[in-house]
């Protein structure tokens, strides 16, 4: 938690990272800490800067931890992404077997699928909305180990070709039943998108085509 790990001045020489903070007051605390020179970083998820608590309607596909917050909290996350308070976007990918997720809301485990819609949601909320996120100091994604990946790959001759090719214009609909994942716990099933990945290349080999 923020109070336990990031509020002490003695941490100025260390880097303190908060995983997710979908509340408005957390955003202001991080902005204040950075203005005082504390080495803190934070990340948010696409579902927290897209959805709000009014979307839940006790559907277990919307059950996540932290839970979805109010509209003003989502707006604070978007503002933090725009002004650089937020350092990175994390998918928070949490697949679950359908049999244990498709149950009563209070019995269902926390978490949703995050990989397949992360880029499309970021384009929708941060680029097409006019946020101009690409020009801020933010703009990084975290990989599964929690390491920042923004500057890891250089598109130059002789370097490993590990990259994703995407389009900002591609129109498509997310159908979770067509997902290569065996999990189905996504609140974005059936959502129409403009923009998304076209192909993923790993070590010079195309491993996935959109």
PLY file of the C-alpha trace (Angstrom):
ply
format ascii 1.0
element vertex 210
property float x
property float y
property float z
element edge 209
property int vertex1
property int vertex2
end_header
0.00 0.00 0.00
1.05 3.59 -0.57
1.29 4.62 3.10
3.33 1.58 4.02
5.90 1.73 1.25
6.09 5.14 -0.39
5.53 7.93 2.11
8.88 7.95 3.91
11.53 10.52 2.87
14.15 7.81 3.41
12.92 6.19 0.19
14.19 9.09 -1.90
17.23 7.04 -2.93
15.14 4.02 -3.88
12.55 3.34 -6.56
9.13 2.53 -5.16
6.49 1.11 -7.50
2.76 0.85 -6.95
0.99 -1.77 -9.02
-2.44 -0.18 -9.62
-4.21 2.82 -8.11
-7.73 3.35 -9.48
-8.62 6.12 -7.00
-8.37 9.88 -7.49
-6.63 10.55 -4.16
-3.89 8.03 -5.00
-3.12 9.90 -8.23
-2.66 13.18 -6.34
-0.35 11.48 -3.83
1.89 10.17 -6.57
1.98 13.58 -8.26
2.93 15.14 -4.93
5.63 12.57 -4.25
7.19 13.10 -7.66
7.15 16.86 -7.22
9.16 16.35 -4.00
11.76 14.33 -5.86
10.82 10.90 -4.51
11.66 8.09 -6.90
8.23 6.55 -7.23
6.54 4.96 -10.21
3.04 3.69 -10.77
1.04 1.79 -13.33
-2.62 1.51 -14.27
-4.65 -0.98 -16.29
-6.72 -0.46 -19.44
-9.87 -1.73 -17.70
-9.51 0.78 -14.88
-9.12 3.76 -17.22
-11.98 2.53 -19.44
-14.70 1.14 -17.16
-16.39 2.49 -14.03
-18.34 0.98 -11.16
-21.66 1.66 -12.93
-20.67 -0.90 -15.59
-20.49 -3.84 -13.18
-24.15 -4.87 -12.67
-22.92 -7.86 -10.64
-21.54 -9.61 -13.71
-18.52 -11.69 -12.64
-16.65 -10.71 -15.81
-16.36 -7.24 -14.26
-15.03 -8.50 -10.93
-11.44 -7.42 -10.43
-9.07 -6.29 -7.70
-8.92 -3.37 -7.15
-12.59 -3.06 -8.05
-13.79 -0.58 -10.64
-14.11 2.94 -9.25
-16.24 6.02 -9.87
-16.25 8.13 -13.01
-14.16 10.86 -11.36
-11.51 8.26 -10.44
-11.30 7.07 -14.04
-10.92 10.67 -15.22
-8.07 11.13 -12.73
-6.28 8.09 -14.19
-6.61 9.48 -17.71
-5.31 12.84 -16.52
-2.37 11.10 -14.82
-1.54 9.26 -18.02
-1.67 12.50 -19.98
0.55 14.53 -17.64
3.10 11.80 -16.90
2.10 11.07 -13.30
1.40 7.50 -14.39
4.51 5.76 -15.71
3.14 2.66 -17.36
0.18 0.58 -18.47
-0.07 -2.99 -17.17
-2.47 -5.57 -18.58
-3.11 -7.20 -15.18
-3.91 -10.31 -17.23
-5.75 -12.82 -15.02
-7.31 -15.72 -16.93
-9.65 -18.10 -15.11
-11.27 -21.40 -15.99
-14.85 -20.62 -17.13
-16.35 -23.03 -14.62
-14.98 -21.09 -11.63
-15.54 -17.58 -13.04
-19.07 -18.05 -14.39
-20.69 -18.23 -10.96
-22.42 -15.86 -8.53
-20.59 -12.55 -8.23
-19.52 -12.98 -4.60
-18.14 -16.49 -5.28
-16.21 -15.65 -8.44
-12.45 -15.03 -8.29
-11.01 -11.61 -9.08
-9.44 -10.82 -12.44
-10.09 -10.53 -16.17
-8.33 -11.24 -19.46
-6.06 -8.34 -20.38
-3.64 -9.11 -23.20
-5.88 -9.11 -26.27
-7.68 -5.82 -25.63
-4.96 -3.79 -23.89
-3.58 -2.03 -26.96
-7.02 -1.39 -28.48
-8.31 0.13 -25.24
-5.21 2.30 -24.92
-5.68 3.58 -28.47
-9.38 4.18 -27.83
-9.01 6.05 -24.56
-5.64 7.74 -24.98
-5.17 8.44 -28.69
-8.55 8.63 -30.39
-9.85 10.66 -27.44
-7.25 13.34 -28.13
-5.17 12.72 -25.00
-2.00 12.60 -27.13
-0.48 10.10 -24.75
2.35 9.23 -27.13
3.92 12.66 -26.52
4.03 12.34 -22.72
6.72 10.88 -20.50
4.44 7.87 -19.97
3.56 5.39 -22.65
5.24 2.23 -21.43
3.79 -1.22 -21.03
4.97 -3.70 -18.42
5.74 -7.27 -19.34
4.76 -10.24 -17.16
7.76 -9.85 -14.87
6.92 -6.23 -14.05
9.86 -4.83 -16.03
9.36 -1.72 -18.12
9.51 -2.51 -21.82
9.26 0.93 -23.39
12.86 1.14 -24.59
13.77 -2.52 -24.71
13.44 -3.05 -28.47
15.21 -0.95 -31.07
14.10 -1.29 -34.66
17.56 -1.33 -36.20
19.50 -3.72 -38.41
21.05 -6.57 -36.46
18.76 -6.21 -33.44
16.28 -8.98 -32.48
12.93 -8.36 -34.14
10.62 -8.52 -31.13
7.76 -6.17 -31.86
4.07 -5.69 -32.54
2.76 -4.08 -35.69
-0.50 -2.26 -35.14
-2.96 -0.08 -36.99
-4.79 2.93 -35.60
-7.53 2.51 -38.21
-8.31 -1.19 -38.21
-11.98 -1.82 -37.31
-12.64 -5.08 -35.48
-14.85 -6.69 -32.86
-13.48 -8.62 -29.93
-15.08 -12.07 -29.75
-13.80 -13.87 -26.69
-14.96 -17.23 -28.06
-12.41 -16.86 -30.84
-9.59 -16.18 -28.40
-6.65 -18.61 -28.36
-6.98 -18.48 -24.56
-9.09 -21.16 -22.93
-10.42 -18.50 -20.56
-13.45 -16.36 -21.37
-13.52 -13.85 -18.50
-13.50 -10.55 -20.39
-15.95 -7.68 -19.90
-15.10 -6.49 -23.42
-16.62 -9.42 -25.31
-18.52 -8.02 -28.29
-16.94 -4.55 -28.04
-16.16 -2.77 -31.32
-12.71 -1.25 -31.65
-10.90 1.06 -34.02
-7.22 0.27 -33.91
-5.37 -2.78 -32.71
-2.53 -5.21 -33.35
-1.96 -6.58 -36.84
0.93 -8.93 -36.16
3.35 -9.95 -33.42
6.94 -10.82 -34.28
9.22 -12.69 -31.89
12.88 -13.30 -32.74
12.17 -12.36 -36.33
9.28 -14.80 -36.74
5.60 -13.87 -37.09
3.85 -15.73 -34.28
0.43 -14.09 -34.47
-1.60 -12.22 -37.07
-4.56 -10.00 -36.21
0 1
1 2
2 3
3 4
4 5
5 6
6 7
7 8
8 9
9 10
10 11
11 12
12 13
13 14
14 15
15 16
16 17
17 18
18 19
19 20
20 21
21 22
22 23
23 24
24 25
25 26
26 27
27 28
28 29
29 30
30 31
31 32
32 33
33 34
34 35
35 36
36 37
37 38
38 39
39 40
40 41
41 42
42 43
43 44
44 45
45 46
46 47
47 48
48 49
49 50
50 51
51 52
52 53
53 54
54 55
55 56
56 57
57 58
58 59
59 60
60 61
61 62
62 63
63 64
64 65
65 66
66 67
67 68
68 69
69 70
70 71
71 72
72 73
73 74
74 75
75 76
76 77
77 78
78 79
79 80
80 81
81 82
82 83
83 84
84 85
85 86
86 87
87 88
88 89
89 90
90 91
91 92
92 93
93 94
94 95
95 96
96 97
97 98
98 99
99 100
100 101
101 102
102 103
103 104
104 105
105 106
106 107
107 108
108 109
109 110
110 111
111 112
112 113
113 114
114 115
115 116
116 117
117 118
118 119
119 120
120 121
121 122
122 123
123 124
124 125
125 126
126 127
127 128
128 129
129 130
130 131
131 132
132 133
133 134
134 135
135 136
136 137
137 138
138 139
139 140
140 141
141 142
142 143
143 144
144 145
145 146
146 147
147 148
148 149
149 150
150 151
151 152
152 153
153 154
154 155
155 156
156 157
157 158
158 159
159 160
160 161
161 162
162 163
163 164
164 165
165 166
166 167
167 168
168 169
169 170
170 171
171 172
172 173
173 174
174 175
175 176
176 177
177 178
178 179
179 180
180 181
181 182
182 183
183 184
184 185
185 186
186 187
187 188
188 189
189 190
190 191
191 192
192 193
193 194
194 195
195 196
196 197
197 198
198 199
199 200
200 201
201 202
202 203
203 204
204 205
205 206
206 207
207 208
208 209
